């Protein structure tokens, strides 16, 4: 985290403010890459996600102009590309009576942005289905436990497969495929509606269909997407090696980077 600063409703957060996140961990968030010019690719979609998830988690409306103000305050003094995370939670939530929490607040934290895209990823398939997958919530135990298991087995991350045998998503990323005809394929499964995935779907020909693990391993190329990594090649799924270079992957990267950022 750059400087380690965390703000709550635009003011420096105290340890007490953060205690409920550490002990109860009820809330939702979105993470956005801020480019060097201060713009954010897919900003409107991030705001739509926060509004949608705030209604689902807290039953409350969210003022996106207030969110934007809090982000601006959180970014004061920052330079260069960075990743900003906006977490919506109620510091007064009680574990015994979570239904009483209805005053969600806006936490903003900032950290450095990595190189985009990072090196190709080797993924291990894991039987796992996220709770409430359509919401980007802070309940990351299952995802991170799966990631840890994959890393202990020599992989970089986990690729989730449901009890129905269908591939859904990765640890903290959407997965996409390039089939033998060069068409982009997204898995039809309970997944987080990712912003990067949505932007690519708006600008590139694609189809959405069920993908089994066996089919995934037979694709011409496989990639991961999220706001921090853009379009990242998968070099392997389990023991199956995958090509990390493909013309469609290059096109997807170029398309994504050509999408103009939005000003705060």
Phi and psi in degrees as a GROMACS rama.xvg file:
@    title "Ramachandran Plot"
@    xaxis  label "Phi"
@    yaxis  label "Psi"
@TYPE xy
-66.7509  115.906  UNK-2
71.877  -8.5292  UNK-3
69.9615  14.5165  UNK-4
-83.291  132.177  UNK-5
-127.329  128.786  UNK-6
-112.923  149.251  UNK-7
-125.662  116.493  UNK-8
52.4321  38.6288  UNK-9
86.5354  -4.18896  UNK-10
-116.548  153.266  UNK-11
-56.0192  127.178  UNK-12
-78.5128  142.011  UNK-13
-94.4495  167.728  UNK-14
-60.622  -37.4051  UNK-15
-64.7201  -36.8301  UNK-16
-60.0105  -34.8251  UNK-17
-91.4696  -6.50655  UNK-18
-61.0728  -40.2863  UNK-19
-66.388  -33.0994  UNK-20
-65.5522  -39.101  UNK-21
-71.3076  -37.673  UNK-22
-97.7682  -31.3162  UNK-23
-112.488  -38.9849  UNK-24
60.5521  51.438  UNK-25
-114.591  120.475  UNK-26
167.09  -174.467  UNK-27
-144.247  166.156  UNK-28
-156.248  172.033  UNK-29
-143.077  149.243  UNK-30
-118.432  137.12  UNK-31
-132.531  140.522  UNK-32
-89.6793  123.839  UNK-33
-98.1705  117.811  UNK-34
-76.5855  171.836  UNK-35
-58.5454  -27.4098  UNK-36
-86.4342  4.5006  UNK-37
85.4708  1.54951  UNK-38
-92.4876  162.544  UNK-39
-128.392  120.373  UNK-40
-70.4641  125.867  UNK-41
78.1047  22.1113  UNK-42
-55.6706  -43.7323  UNK-43
-61.0407  -38.3516  UNK-44
-68.3092  -35.7138  UNK-45
-63.8138  -41.5633  UNK-46
-65.4548  -41.3793  UNK-47
-61.0762  -39.5708  UNK-48
-62.0496  -45.9594  UNK-49
-61.7721  -42.0929  UNK-50
-64.1314  -47.2288  UNK-51
-62.1108  -46.0827  UNK-52
-72.6505  -31.3904  UNK-53
-63.6716  -38.9622  UNK-54
-66.8203  -39.8175  UNK-55
-71.3361  -39.8819  UNK-56
-86.759  -43.198  UNK-57
-111.351  -10.1495  UNK-58
64.3034  29.5278  UNK-59
-127.032  154.391  UNK-60
-84.8325  152.082  UNK-61
-125.111  131.08  UNK-62
-86.0817  105.821  UNK-63
-70.2661  -26.0684  UNK-64
-66.7324  -36.6359  UNK-65
-66.7125  -39.3666  UNK-66
-60.0875  -45.781  UNK-67
-60.9353  -40.6161  UNK-68
-61.4644  -42.9077  UNK-69
-64.3476  -37.6265  UNK-70
-65.3943  -44.1158  UNK-71
-57.7877  -43.931  UNK-72
-65.1278  -39.1296  UNK-73
-67.3297  -25.8639  UNK-74
-91.5952  -3.5972  UNK-75
-58.3877  129.156  UNK-76
85.0961  -4.44351  UNK-77
-85.7444  147.301  UNK-78
-136.288  150.954  UNK-79
78.4272  171.406  UNK-80
-60.9476  141.381  UNK-81
-152.446  169.227  UNK-82
-114.671  126.081  UNK-83
-110.262  134.072  UNK-84
-114.083  130.066  UNK-85
-110.54  117.761  UNK-86
-113.047  130.691  UNK-87
-108.467  116.321  UNK-88
-154.826  167.064  UNK-89
-111.328  109.401  UNK-90
-60.8348  -16.58  UNK-91
-96.8213  8.97512  UNK-92
-61.5335  141.648  UNK-93
-115.444  133.847  UNK-94
-60.8638  -34.0774  UNK-95
-78.0743  -22.5462  UNK-96
-138.09  62.435  UNK-97
-63.5519  -22.9987  UNK-98
-67.7201  -17.8237  UNK-99
-79.0437  -14.6923  UNK-100
-81.354  115.309  UNK-101
-144.472  20.7281  UNK-102
-122.848  65.0666  UNK-103
-64.0692  144.98  UNK-104
-122.848  171.655  UNK-105
-111.33  111.887  UNK-106
-103.388  135.398  UNK-107
-124.534  128.088  UNK-108
-129.829  149.756  UNK-109
-129.462  138.065  UNK-110
-140.352  166.894  UNK-111
-66.8552  152.153  UNK-112
-97.8383  137.81  UNK-113
-82.2316  178.39  UNK-114
-68.4328  140.405  UNK-115
-124.101  125.649  UNK-116
-84.1013  155.323  UNK-117
-74.139  178.65  UNK-118
-61.4153  155.287  UNK-119
-53.1654  149.605  UNK-120
-109.73  139.598  UNK-121
-103.974  123.478  UNK-122
-116.405  143.171  UNK-123
-107.053  130.397  UNK-124
-71.3118  136.195  UNK-125
-135.271  135.007  UNK-126
-74.2971  107.746  UNK-127
-163.219  140.786  UNK-128
-131.707  123.425  UNK-129
-69.6133  147.142  UNK-130
-66.3071  138.129  UNK-131
41.9735  61.4528  UNK-132
-60.8348  -22.7655  UNK-133
-75.706  -8.86327  UNK-134
-109.057  136.358  UNK-135
-87.6852  80.0055  UNK-136
-97.2837  169.468  UNK-137
-85.8701  1.76801  UNK-138
-77.6213  80.9286  UNK-139
-99.5181  5.62594  UNK-140
-56.4048  -51.7799  UNK-141
-60.2338  -43.7928  UNK-142
-64.3923  -43.7209  UNK-143
-74.1388  -31.2688  UNK-144
-64.5353  -41.1623  UNK-145
-65.9957  -40.5995  UNK-146
-61.773  -43.6934  UNK-147
-62.0631  -42.7797  UNK-148
-61.4205  -41.1674  UNK-149
-64.8101  -42.9422  UNK-150
-67.7839  -35.893  UNK-151
-66.5376  -21.5328  UNK-152
-95.9919  8.74497  UNK-153
95.0954  7.47797  UNK-154
-102.888  172.755  UNK-155
-91.5959  -29.3584  UNK-156
-163.849  176.514  UNK-157
-105.462  143.873  UNK-158
-112.169  121.319  UNK-159
-82.1497  136.171  UNK-160
-125.106  129.578  UNK-161
-78.1733  173.224  UNK-162
-65.0317  -16.6172  UNK-163
-85.8979  1.3421  UNK-164
83.3773  6.34856  UNK-165
-98.3043  140.543  UNK-166
-72.8679  139.353  UNK-167
-118.077  -66.8993  UNK-168
-158.265  -178.757  UNK-169
-103.818  -173.219  UNK-170
-52.5115  -52.6225  UNK-171
-140.69  36.9786  UNK-172
-152.703  155.652  UNK-173
-84.279  151.265  UNK-174
-113.111  141.199  UNK-175
-132.429  163.467  UNK-176
-134.312  156.913  UNK-177
-117.518  119.462  UNK-178
-83.4907  -178.58  UNK-179
-63.6593  -19.5162  UNK-180
-94.9407  1.44492  UNK-181
85.7592  14.1158  UNK-182
-91.4217  139.63  UNK-183
-76.3534  130.969  UNK-184
-121.306  130.841  UNK-185
-111.751  142.056  UNK-186
-72.1538  134.327  UNK-187
-85.9584  103.238  UNK-188
-167.463  166.71  UNK-189
-69.3507  104.686  UNK-190
-135.95  163.239  UNK-191
-70.6399  128.856  UNK-192
-73.2412  88.1619  UNK-193
-67.9509  146.238  UNK-194
-68.6021  -45.2194  UNK-195
-62.4688  -42.5383  UNK-196
-59.5717  -44.2196  UNK-197
-63.2533  -41.2163  UNK-198
-64.0439  -41.7625  UNK-199
-66.3413  -37.6769  UNK-200
-65.1069  -28.8835  UNK-201
-74.7603  -21.7257  UNK-202
-120.751  -0.219708  UNK-203
-139.947  144.804  UNK-204
-64.1218  135.802  UNK-205
-157.316  169.286  UNK-206
-140.657  156.621  UNK-207
-118.846  124.058  UNK-208
-156  164.704  UNK-209
-68.7713  143.626  UNK-210
-133.282  117.34  UNK-211
-78.979  165.592  UNK-212
-61.0514  -41.1481  UNK-213
-62.4509  -41.9085  UNK-214
-65.4085  -38.8347  UNK-215
-59.7661  -40.6969  UNK-216
-71.6904  -16.4558  UNK-217
-98.0407  3.9118  UNK-218
-71.6365  157.86  UNK-219
-69.0779  -28.5081  UNK-220
-163.124  154.447  UNK-221
-134.492  143.82  UNK-222
-145.207  158.158  UNK-223
-111.209  148.958  UNK-224
-137.758  137.214  UNK-225
-162.897  178.23  UNK-226
-65.8373  -26.1815  UNK-227
-84.2993  -28.1727  UNK-228
-111.375  -12.8512  UNK-229
68.1582  -115.791  UNK-230
-118.474  111.007  UNK-231
-115.389  125.602  UNK-232
-67.703  145.624  UNK-233
-97.7934  126.978  UNK-234
-88.2299  -18.2314  UNK-235
-165.435  148.95  UNK-236
-121.365  115.597  UNK-237
55.3319  -125.509  UNK-238
-89.6299  0.19099  UNK-239
-91.236  117.532  UNK-240
-78.12  144.58  UNK-241
-126.785  147.545  UNK-242
-69.4709  133.196  UNK-243
-93.6319  -9.80152  UNK-244
-117.314  133.79  UNK-245
-158.688  140.361  UNK-246
-54.2227  -36.478  UNK-247
-68.068  -37.2083  UNK-248
-62.806  -41.9975  UNK-249
-61.9284  -41.5144  UNK-250
-64.0957  -41.3714  UNK-251
-62.9126  -42.3151  UNK-252
-63.2  -45.5578  UNK-253
-62.8006  -41.6978  UNK-254
-62.2692  -46.3465  UNK-255
-63.1177  -45.3601  UNK-256
-69.9531  -21.1884  UNK-257
-82.0478  -12.9809  UNK-258
-70.5852  121.062  UNK-259
-67.6597  144.095  UNK-260
-76.653  160.291  UNK-261
-105.93  141.084  UNK-262
-78.1964  144.15  UNK-263
